[in-house]
């Protein structure tokens, strides 16, 4: 599970702060509104977590893509759960 907080739209990008469950670090992800393949990930607090956060950030990036495409409503805070 992960929590996306501070989901926001700025100019041509949509951003979210990503907090993986019980990991003690976060990342900021963003996706370009006009090119869904253009995304960025900025790891916060723990550079060693880079290897572990990709599963979480990929879920967050896909959720941002759904928001951009109109399949999902943008909310300030969102939870993503998977099995």
ABEGO torsion letter per residue (X at the ends): XBBBBGBBBBEABBBBBBBBBGAGBBBBBBBBAABAABBBBBBBGBAAAAAAAAAAAAAAAAAAAAAAAGABBBBABBBBBBX
